[in-house]
Amino acid sequence: MSKCSDKFLICSERPKEDMGGGITRQILGYDETLMVVRVWFEENAIGYVHDHHHAQVAYVESGVFEFMVDGETRTLVAGDSVYIAPHAPHGATCTSAGVLLDTFSPAREDFLESK
């Protein structure tokens, strides 16, 4: 991947992707080493357990989420965050509609391929 985002990103001008199951994603700034993604979850939407080679930090902008990381589950609310190491199994269930800001390193090239 040799792409990077524009310098300035106006959220109202950025496309959103319906991921199905009550989840919508919006890719924000990125280059080869870093990516930030805003993800909207409807109540009871599930981010199924998966893993990837990217390090990830998820910041809870709003809502309530039950996060499972590497076998441990915690409830996170607005202002909380979680670090997910590369290859750690993780998933989340949204128990009250909310928004996550996900940061990945390196960038999720698979997210860009879907464009």
C-alpha positions, 0 to 999 in steps of 0.5 A, spaced: 500 500 500 502 506 498 496 511 499 495 516 504 489 520 505 488 527 504 491 532 509 484 535 511 478 530 512 471 533 513 467 528 516 461 530 513 464 529 506 467 522 507 463 516 505 460 511 510 460 504 508 454 500 511 457 493 514 451 490 515 448 487 522 447 494 524 454 497 523 457 503 519 464 505 518 467 511 515 475 511 514 478 517 516 486 519 516 491 514 514 498 512 511 501 506 510 503 506 518 496 508 521 489 508 520 483 511 524 476 509 523 469 511 526 464 505 527 457 506 528 454 501 532 446 500 533 444 497 539 445 489 540 450 490 533 456 485 534 463 485 532 464 478 531 470 475 534 476 475 529 484 477 529 489 480 525 496 482 524 495 490 526 495 493 533 489 496 535 486 501 540 479 502 540 476 509 543 469 509 546 466 515 543 459 514 545 455 508 547 456 502 551 460 496 549 462 489 552 469 488 549 472 481 549 480 481 548 484 474 548 479 471 553 477 477 558 471 481 557 470 488 560 464 493 559 467 500 556 463 506 556 464 513 553 471 515 554 474 508 555 479 505 550 482 498 549 488 496 546 488 490 542 495 486 541 496 483 534 493 477 533 489 477 539 482 474 538 477 480 540 470 482 539 465 487 541 457 487 543 454 494 543 449 494 549 447 501 548 448 504 541 454 508 540 460 510 536 468 507 536 474 510 534 478 505 532 486 506 530 490 501 527 497 500 526 499 499 520 493 501 516 488 496 514 489 495 507 483 490 507 479 496 508 482 500 503 481 494 498 473 494 499 473 501 496 
